[in-house]
Amino acid sequence: MGVASIVFGIIGLFFALIGLIPLLGIVNWIAVPLLVLGLIFGIIGICGKKRSGAAIAGTIICALFLLIGVVRLAVGSKMMADAAKPETVEKLYDTTADLQDLSNRLNELNNMLNTN
């Protein structure tokens, strides 16, 4: 069971590290279940008659990166919930309109400078 814990831990660690990259947080939905399985196998390996260093190491790896993956998912979920609020969408529309006005004024200024 200890070897299975390390294998799941390393694979989950790989996905959890990729999930820390901005815009790739969805990969944590793969990492978290793998790390949970690794944690379960590690705990079973620790509680068994033959306690091995592999089971302890796998449990530590899985627990650490499971915490990181869950925190990353929580932060991403909070950010998405905030982005979907109506006042955020209204601010986006206002900013877009302001940028369009700025673009029009810069085009007018450019045209005035080119005609002279």
Residue frames as qw, qx, qy, qz and C-alpha x, y, z in Angstrom:
[[0.000, 0.883, 0.469, 0.000, 0.00, 0.00, 0.00],
 [0.354, -0.722, 0.078, 0.589, 2.92, 2.34, 0.63],
 [0.347, -0.068, 0.575, 0.738, 4.09, 2.19, -2.97],
 [0.101, 0.651, 0.667, 0.348, 0.57, 2.93, -4.23],
 [0.224, -0.882, -0.280, 0.307, 0.45, 5.93, -1.92],
 [0.344, -0.528, 0.315, 0.710, 3.70, 7.31, -3.33],
 [0.278, 0.223, 0.698, 0.622, 2.62, 6.66, -6.93],
 [0.016, -0.805, -0.568, -0.171, -0.71, 8.45, -6.43],
 [0.338, -0.808, -0.103, 0.472, 1.11, 11.17, -4.50],
 [0.362, -0.305, 0.436, 0.766, 3.62, 11.84, -7.27],
 [0.156, 0.434, 0.689, 0.559, 0.99, 11.83, -10.01],
 [0.171, -0.860, -0.480, 0.022, -1.28, 14.06, -7.90],
 [0.405, -0.643, 0.061, 0.647, 1.69, 16.32, -7.07],
 [0.324, 0.046, 0.549, 0.769, 2.35, 16.75, -10.80],
 [0.014, -0.649, -0.623, -0.437, -1.26, 17.78, -11.48],
 [0.342, -0.832, -0.340, 0.274, -1.40, 20.00, -8.37],
 [0.400, -0.448, 0.197, 0.775, 1.71, 21.89, -9.47],
 [0.161, 0.276, 0.599, 0.735, 0.27, 22.39, -12.95],
 [0.181, -0.753, -0.617, -0.139, -2.96, 23.57, -11.29],
 [0.365, -0.671, -0.183, 0.619, -1.05, 26.40, -9.60],
 [0.258, 0.014, 0.410, 0.875, -0.38, 27.99, -13.00],
 [0.336, 0.407, 0.233, -0.816, -2.93, 30.75, -13.68],
 [0.642, 0.327, -0.241, -0.650, -5.79, 29.62, -15.94],
 [0.559, 0.176, -0.802, -0.117, -4.91, 25.94, -15.37],
 [0.323, -0.268, 0.640, -0.644, -6.58, 25.59, -11.97],
 [0.849, 0.049, -0.076, -0.521, -9.14, 23.18, -13.41],
 [0.618, 0.318, -0.713, 0.088, -6.40, 20.52, -13.38],
 [0.162, -0.297, 0.717, -0.610, -6.83, 20.43, -9.60],
 [0.811, 0.002, 0.128, -0.571, -10.09, 18.56, -10.21],
 [0.857, 0.252, -0.450, 0.007, -7.84, 15.69, -11.37],
 [0.299, 0.444, -0.658, 0.529, -5.21, 16.17, -8.66],
 [0.461, -0.368, 0.428, -0.685, -7.54, 16.18, -5.64],
 [0.942, -0.066, 0.005, -0.330, -9.14, 12.73, -6.23],
 [0.781, 0.343, -0.461, 0.244, -5.72, 11.20, -6.95],
 [0.111, 0.470, -0.581, 0.655, -4.30, 12.68, -3.77],
 [0.695, -0.303, 0.268, -0.595, -7.28, 11.48, -1.73],
 [0.970, 0.092, -0.207, -0.090, -6.72, 7.94, -3.04],
 [0.569, 0.428, -0.524, 0.468, -3.02, 8.21, -2.23],
 [0.247, -0.475, 0.473, -0.700, -3.84, 9.47, 1.25],
 [0.882, -0.179, 0.089, -0.426, -6.21, 6.55, 1.84],
 [0.907, 0.221, -0.327, 0.143, -3.63, 4.02, 0.63],
 [0.299, 0.518, -0.526, 0.605, -0.97, 5.69, 2.78],
 [0.509, -0.425, 0.384, -0.642, -3.12, 5.57, 5.91],
 [0.975, -0.032, -0.055, -0.214, -3.94, 1.92, 5.25],
 [0.744, 0.385, -0.425, 0.342, -0.21, 1.25, 4.81],
 [0.002, -0.530, 0.523, -0.668, 0.64, 3.02, 8.07],
 [0.689, -0.309, 0.311, -0.578, -2.07, 1.20, 10.02],
 [0.915, 0.155, -0.348, -0.130, -1.06, -2.19, 8.62],
 [0.887, -0.422, 0.058, 0.178, 1.23, -4.68, 10.32],
 [0.707, 0.023, 0.171, 0.686, 4.21, -3.72, 8.16],
 [0.025, 0.958, 0.106, -0.266, 4.62, 0.02, 8.57],
 [0.728, 0.204, 0.232, 0.612, 6.90, 1.19, 5.78],
 [0.226, -0.461, 0.036, 0.857, 8.67, 4.44, 5.09],
 [0.044, 0.178, 0.634, 0.751, 6.99, 4.52, 1.67],
 [0.211, -0.673, -0.697, -0.130, 3.55, 4.63, 3.28],
 [0.318, -0.708, -0.272, 0.570, 4.59, 7.47, 5.59],
 [0.217, -0.268, 0.336, 0.877, 6.25, 9.42, 2.77],
 [0.021, -0.357, -0.724, -0.590, 3.26, 8.90, 0.46],
 [0.243, -0.743, -0.611, 0.125, 0.85, 10.02, 3.16],
 [0.284, -0.618, -0.073, 0.730, 2.85, 13.20, 3.81],
 [0.137, -0.054, 0.525, 0.838, 3.12, 14.02, 0.09],
 [0.109, -0.506, -0.756, -0.399, -0.59, 13.40, -0.48],
 [0.271, -0.750, -0.511, 0.322, -1.71, 15.37, 2.59],
 [0.264, -0.489, 0.077, 0.828, 0.48, 18.37, 1.76],
 [0.007, -0.041, 0.554, 0.832, -0.49, 18.65, -1.88],
 [0.133, -0.581, -0.788, -0.155, -4.12, 17.81, -1.13],
 [0.210, -0.724, -0.350, 0.556, -4.20, 20.88, 1.10],
 [0.130, -0.367, 0.325, 0.862, -2.59, 23.00, -1.62],
 [0.019, -0.220, -0.779, -0.587, -5.03, 21.69, -4.27],
 [0.157, -0.682, -0.711, 0.070, -8.11, 22.26, -2.12],
 [0.179, -0.667, -0.147, 0.708, -7.00, 25.80, -1.23],
 [0.083, -0.186, 0.518, 0.831, -6.38, 26.54, -4.92],
 [0.080, -0.434, -0.814, -0.378, -9.84, 25.24, -5.82],
 [0.190, -0.736, -0.549, 0.347, -11.44, 27.35, -3.08],
 [0.156, -0.538, 0.102, 0.822, -9.64, 30.50, -4.21],
 [0.024, 0.017, 0.683, 0.730, -10.57, 29.86, -7.84],
 [0.115, -0.573, -0.801, -0.127, -14.21, 29.24, -6.92],
 [0.177, -0.724, -0.347, 0.569, -14.35, 32.45, -4.89],
 [0.112, -0.372, 0.338, 0.857, -12.85, 34.44, -7.76],
 [0.035, -0.235, -0.788, -0.569, -15.33, 32.99, -10.25],
 [0.149, -0.687, -0.697, 0.142, -18.25, 33.74, -7.92],
 [0.157, -0.664, -0.108, 0.723, -17.06, 37.34, -7.56],
 [0.097, -0.173, 0.555, 0.808, -16.62, 37.68, -11.32],
 [0.069, -0.399, -0.828, -0.388, -20.22, 36.59, -11.95],
 [0.054, -0.595, -0.542, 0.592, -21.77, 39.24, -9.69],
 [0.329, 0.808, 0.450, 0.193, -23.97, 41.77, -11.52],
 [0.131, -0.962, 0.072, 0.229, -21.98, 44.77, -10.26],
 [0.512, -0.405, 0.568, 0.502, -18.79, 43.26, -11.68],
 [0.474, 0.419, 0.659, 0.407, -20.43, 42.80, -15.06],
 [0.109, 0.954, 0.281, 0.002, -21.74, 46.39, -14.97],
 [0.328, -0.798, 0.307, 0.401, -18.24, 47.68, -14.19],
 [0.548, -0.058, 0.664, 0.506, -16.93, 45.68, -17.13],
 [0.351, 0.710, 0.543, 0.280, -19.51, 47.24, -19.46],
 [0.091, -0.982, -0.053, 0.159, -18.69, 50.73, -18.14],
 [0.465, -0.570, 0.478, 0.479, -14.97, 50.13, -18.61],
 [0.528, 0.255, 0.668, 0.457, -15.59, 48.87, -22.13],
 [0.210, 0.890, 0.380, 0.137, -17.61, 51.98, -22.95],
 [0.264, -0.903, 0.168, 0.296, -14.90, 54.23, -21.50],
 [0.534, -0.293, 0.603, 0.515, -12.25, 52.46, -23.54],
 [0.449, 0.554, 0.603, 0.358, -14.36, 52.84, -26.68],
 [0.023, 0.986, 0.158, -0.046, -14.70, 56.60, -26.00],
 [0.419, -0.712, 0.391, 0.407, -10.95, 56.88, -25.46],
 [0.574, 0.066, 0.661, 0.478, -10.30, 55.00, -28.69],
 [0.326, 0.792, 0.466, 0.223, -12.64, 57.32, -30.62],
 [0.137, -0.974, 0.046, 0.174, -10.96, 60.44, -29.18],
 [0.514, -0.484, 0.534, 0.466, -7.50, 59.10, -30.01],
 [0.530, 0.369, 0.637, 0.421, -8.63, 58.38, -33.56],
 [0.155, 0.944, 0.280, 0.075, -9.98, 61.91, -33.88],
 [0.326, -0.851, 0.276, 0.307, -6.71, 63.34, -32.55],
 [0.595, -0.149, 0.630, 0.477, -4.75, 61.18, -34.95],
 [0.437, 0.646, 0.539, 0.319, -6.87, 62.35, -37.87],
 [0.021, -0.994, -0.068, 0.078, -6.39, 66.02, -36.84],
 [0.446, -0.674, 0.443, 0.389, -2.62, 65.58, -36.61],
 [0.585, 0.090, 0.669, 0.449, -2.42, 63.80, -39.97],
 [0.356, 0.806, 0.435, 0.185, -4.41, 66.47, -41.83],
 [0.103, -0.978, 0.093, 0.158, -2.11, 69.30, -40.72]]
